[in-house]
Amino acid sequence: MSVTLDLQTTPNAPRSQIVGWVNGRLKVKVKAPAVEGKANAELLRFLAECFGVRPAAVTLVRGETARLKTVRIEGITDEDFRKISAGW
């Protein structure tokens, strides 16, 4: 069981946070700069924390150097995702 998400990301924010939905993508701001993979690492760590999974369960599928990314989160169902994301 896994969920695949399309994201719009913004690096170098004051804090990591989920902003909401923009054009069918989940908008996420991360506090790390887009240097040497730091923003991607923070994004994966932050999403793992938000969804209550271990960091290794969140992987970057595509968009390593782009603001539009796709991630896969292992260990949650579509129903789990809907419950967690209900307020976004």
ChimeraX commands (.cxc) that place a marker at each C-alpha (Angstrom):
marker #1 position 0.00,0.00,0.00 radius 0.5
marker #1 position 1.33,3.39,-0.98 radius 0.5
marker #1 position 0.24,6.84,-2.10 radius 0.5
marker #1 position 1.85,8.86,-4.88 radius 0.5
marker #1 position 1.65,12.65,-4.60 radius 0.5
marker #1 position 2.38,15.45,-7.03 radius 0.5
marker #1 position 3.92,18.40,-5.22 radius 0.5
marker #1 position 4.80,22.02,-5.83 radius 0.5
marker #1 position 7.70,22.86,-3.54 radius 0.5
marker #1 position 9.28,26.07,-2.33 radius 0.5
marker #1 position 12.73,25.85,-0.73 radius 0.5
marker #1 position 14.33,28.20,1.79 radius 0.5
marker #1 position 11.11,29.03,3.65 radius 0.5
marker #1 position 11.12,30.26,7.27 radius 0.5
marker #1 position 9.71,26.85,8.32 radius 0.5
marker #1 position 8.57,23.64,6.69 radius 0.5
marker #1 position 4.82,23.56,6.18 radius 0.5
marker #1 position 2.05,22.28,3.96 radius 0.5
marker #1 position 0.28,25.23,2.37 radius 0.5
marker #1 position -2.60,23.44,0.64 radius 0.5
marker #1 position -3.67,22.39,-2.83 radius 0.5
marker #1 position -2.65,24.40,-5.92 radius 0.5
marker #1 position -3.70,23.21,-9.39 radius 0.5
marker #1 position -4.07,19.60,-8.22 radius 0.5
marker #1 position -0.68,19.55,-6.50 radius 0.5
marker #1 position 0.06,19.70,-2.80 radius 0.5
marker #1 position 2.09,22.84,-2.12 radius 0.5
marker #1 position 4.86,22.32,0.44 radius 0.5
marker #1 position 7.37,24.85,1.73 radius 0.5
marker #1 position 10.63,23.54,3.19 radius 0.5
marker #1 position 13.05,25.41,5.42 radius 0.5
marker #1 position 16.19,24.05,3.74 radius 0.5
marker #1 position 17.92,25.74,0.79 radius 0.5
marker #1 position 17.94,24.13,-2.65 radius 0.5
marker #1 position 21.65,23.33,-2.40 radius 0.5
marker #1 position 23.27,19.89,-2.60 radius 0.5
marker #1 position 19.96,18.07,-2.10 radius 0.5
marker #1 position 19.23,19.68,1.27 radius 0.5
marker #1 position 15.73,20.81,0.28 radius 0.5
marker #1 position 14.84,17.34,-1.02 radius 0.5
marker #1 position 16.13,15.70,2.16 radius 0.5
marker #1 position 14.09,18.11,4.31 radius 0.5
marker #1 position 11.01,17.55,2.12 radius 0.5
marker #1 position 11.19,13.77,2.54 radius 0.5
marker #1 position 11.85,14.06,6.29 radius 0.5
marker #1 position 8.99,16.53,6.75 radius 0.5
marker #1 position 6.49,14.42,4.77 radius 0.5
marker #1 position 7.47,11.32,6.78 radius 0.5
marker #1 position 6.74,13.27,9.96 radius 0.5
marker #1 position 3.40,14.56,8.63 radius 0.5
marker #1 position 2.20,11.11,7.59 radius 0.5
marker #1 position 3.60,9.21,10.56 radius 0.5
marker #1 position 5.87,6.91,8.56 radius 0.5
marker #1 position 9.59,6.27,8.80 radius 0.5
marker #1 position 11.78,8.53,6.63 radius 0.5
marker #1 position 12.83,5.64,4.38 radius 0.5
marker #1 position 9.15,5.14,3.42 radius 0.5
marker #1 position 9.08,8.45,1.51 radius 0.5
marker #1 position 10.89,8.46,-1.82 radius 0.5
marker #1 position 11.33,11.02,-4.58 radius 0.5
marker #1 position 9.97,9.56,-7.82 radius 0.5
marker #1 position 10.76,12.52,-10.09 radius 0.5
marker #1 position 11.66,16.19,-10.00 radius 0.5
marker #1 position 14.96,16.05,-8.15 radius 0.5
marker #1 position 16.04,19.49,-9.39 radius 0.5
marker #1 position 12.59,20.95,-10.12 radius 0.5
marker #1 position 9.97,22.62,-7.96 radius 0.5
marker #1 position 7.33,20.25,-9.33 radius 0.5
marker #1 position 8.00,16.85,-7.79 radius 0.5
marker #1 position 6.37,13.47,-7.37 radius 0.5
marker #1 position 6.85,11.45,-4.18 radius 0.5
marker #1 position 5.71,8.02,-3.08 radius 0.5
marker #1 position 4.76,7.35,0.53 radius 0.5
marker #1 position 4.81,3.67,1.50 radius 0.5
marker #1 position 2.78,2.34,4.39 radius 0.5
marker #1 position -0.36,4.45,4.06 radius 0.5
marker #1 position -3.57,3.85,2.15 radius 0.5
marker #1 position -5.66,6.30,0.15 radius 0.5
marker #1 position -8.09,6.37,3.07 radius 0.5
marker #1 position -5.26,7.21,5.52 radius 0.5
marker #1 position -4.16,9.98,3.19 radius 0.5
marker #1 position -7.67,11.45,2.98 radius 0.5
marker #1 position -7.98,11.49,6.79 radius 0.5
marker #1 position -4.60,13.13,7.30 radius 0.5
marker #1 position -5.00,15.67,4.53 radius 0.5
marker #1 position -8.62,16.63,5.23 radius 0.5
marker #1 position -7.69,20.10,6.49 radius 0.5
marker #1 position -5.38,21.12,3.65 radius 0.5
marker link #1:1,2 radius 0.2
marker link #1:2,3 radius 0.2
marker link #1:3,4 radius 0.2
marker link #1:4,5 radius 0.2
marker link #1:5,6 radius 0.2
marker link #1:6,7 radius 0.2
marker link #1:7,8 radius 0.2
marker link #1:8,9 radius 0.2
marker link #1:9,10 radius 0.2
marker link #1:10,11 radius 0.2
marker link #1:11,12 radius 0.2
marker link #1:12,13 radius 0.2
marker link #1:13,14 radius 0.2
marker link #1:14,15 radius 0.2
marker link #1:15,16 radius 0.2
marker link #1:16,17 radius 0.2
marker link #1:17,18 radius 0.2
marker link #1:18,19 radius 0.2
marker link #1:19,20 radius 0.2
marker link #1:20,21 radius 0.2
marker link #1:21,22 radius 0.2
marker link #1:22,23 radius 0.2
marker link #1:23,24 radius 0.2
marker link #1:24,25 radius 0.2
marker link #1:25,26 radius 0.2
marker link #1:26,27 radius 0.2
marker link #1:27,28 radius 0.2
marker link #1:28,29 radius 0.2
marker link #1:29,30 radius 0.2
marker link #1:30,31 radius 0.2
marker link #1:31,32 radius 0.2
marker link #1:32,33 radius 0.2
marker link #1:33,34 radius 0.2
marker link #1:34,35 radius 0.2
marker link #1:35,36 radius 0.2
marker link #1:36,37 radius 0.2
marker link #1:37,38 radius 0.2
marker link #1:38,39 radius 0.2
marker link #1:39,40 radius 0.2
marker link #1:40,41 radius 0.2
marker link #1:41,42 radius 0.2
marker link #1:42,43 radius 0.2
marker link #1:43,44 radius 0.2
marker link #1:44,45 radius 0.2
marker link #1:45,46 radius 0.2
marker link #1:46,47 radius 0.2
marker link #1:47,48 radius 0.2
marker link #1:48,49 radius 0.2
marker link #1:49,50 radius 0.2
marker link #1:50,51 radius 0.2
marker link #1:51,52 radius 0.2
marker link #1:52,53 radius 0.2
marker link #1:53,54 radius 0.2
marker link #1:54,55 radius 0.2
marker link #1:55,56 radius 0.2
marker link #1:56,57 radius 0.2
marker link #1:57,58 radius 0.2
marker link #1:58,59 radius 0.2
marker link #1:59,60 radius 0.2
marker link #1:60,61 radius 0.2
marker link #1:61,62 radius 0.2
marker link #1:62,63 radius 0.2
marker link #1:63,64 radius 0.2
marker link #1:64,65 radius 0.2
marker link #1:65,66 radius 0.2
marker link #1:66,67 radius 0.2
marker link #1:67,68 radius 0.2
marker link #1:68,69 radius 0.2
marker link #1:69,70 radius 0.2
marker link #1:70,71 radius 0.2
marker link #1:71,72 radius 0.2
marker link #1:72,73 radius 0.2
marker link #1:73,74 radius 0.2
marker link #1:74,75 radius 0.2
marker link #1:75,76 radius 0.2
marker link #1:76,77 radius 0.2
marker link #1:77,78 radius 0.2
marker link #1:78,79 radius 0.2
marker link #1:79,80 radius 0.2
marker link #1:80,81 radius 0.2
marker link #1:81,82 radius 0.2
marker link #1:82,83 radius 0.2
marker link #1:83,84 radius 0.2
marker link #1:84,85 radius 0.2
marker link #1:85,86 radius 0.2
marker link #1:86,87 radius 0.2
marker link #1:87,88 radius 0.2
view
